[in-house]
Amino acid sequence: MQFTELRYQDPRTRTYLGSPTLVRLPDGALLAAHDYFGPGCPRNYEDEEHLTSVYRSEDDGRTWRNITHVANAFWSTLFVHRDAVYLLGTSQQYGAIVIRRSEDGGFTWTHPADARGGLLFPGGPRQAPPNYHCGPMPVLSHGGRLYRAFEDCTPCVWGRGFRAGVISVAADADLLDAANWTMSNTLAFDPGWAPADWVNPGWLEGNLVAAPDGALLNILRVNSEPAVNIAAAVTVREGGRRVSFDPATGWLDLPGGMTKFVIRRDPVSGQYLALANPTLAPGAVYQRNVLALYASADLRAWRQCRVLLEDDSPLSPADSRRLVGFQYPDWHFDGEDLLYLVRTAYDGAHNFHDANRITFHRLPRFRDALPR
């Protein structure tokens, strides 16, 4: 398998690599980041996972160098706004919502010490509520505001504890000032919406997108075991102040809906594209050893355009599903190409989830693969 390795972590450290995020900077360089999780990873004074590493490439991703580390930054997204680059996520696993700014291409960052400097929404101590959660999800510019999905995991139980919400800010505001940000209500998953056989149903890792009719949607990954390929579309209203879900219309058939996906709209073709992990083997609910590109005109009917990554090792199909993962992709349009960064468990990982690599990839002329 061909890939550019941003980072390798020996599984013997019991430290694993997560939350890849990627952006093209105004100076032409590529900037990437990831965090660390697992029993051996760096932890803060509350014994929580919290460390992010930042990398730059000056040659379009052929080579990368680690330029800094950021403490108290977790599950974070890189994005560019008005010639500065920002890092938006949580302060630690289930921590406060924090934002940082860099004006020198990622070498140095502001510190969210208070509400004027990037501490947007304080979290509770350890896992006392609120327990903010997210993935490295897109920041959407829509109608003069910037939007980003978060969850409050209260009670802090994976699956049923996640409450979907959105934060937003005027695009011309100071993004480091908490007073400029708005948080919506947070919406718990109602078990009555799900079939009785779903195990620990819930939603998480929402993706903000504007629908064809202009409505703002937060499309969430759904834990729907034993069902697969299901997502939920939560409607965002009142400039990000209100979210709601209608179970009569809100379910989507989305390949890879059981795992983290990223959806963006192609400004050239107008189609919505997603990178996701399709579930292909019967009963393989958590299959992540295939990563594919999908396209949709309406966010409801999705077509697989191309398999991007699949295991080429001599493992049996069952062992491949158990040990290999190409997951948590972050990706961007880059002219005629797609650039994507992947949390990769491959060639020696303990299991598909506990990734030992962050890998960078390019899909040239991606629009050739789209439906006509």
ABEGO torsion letter per residue (X at the ends): XBBBBABBBBAAAGBBBBGBBBBBBAAGBBBBBBBBBEAABBBBAAGBBABBBBBBBAAGGABBBBABBBBGBBGBBBBBBGGBBBBBBBABBGBBBBBBBBAAGGABBBBBABAAAGBABBBBBEABOBBBBBBBBBBBBBGGBBBBBBBBBOBBBBGAABBBBBBBBBAABBAABAAABBBBBBBBBBAAABBAABBGBBBBGBBBBBBAAGBBBBBBBBBAOABBGBBBBBBBBGGGABBBBBAAAABBBBBGAABBBBBBBBAAAGBBBBBBBBBABBGBAABAABBBBBBBAAGABBBBABBABBBABABBAAAAAAABBBBGBBBBBBEABBBBBBBBBBGGBABAABBABBBBBBBBGAAAABBX
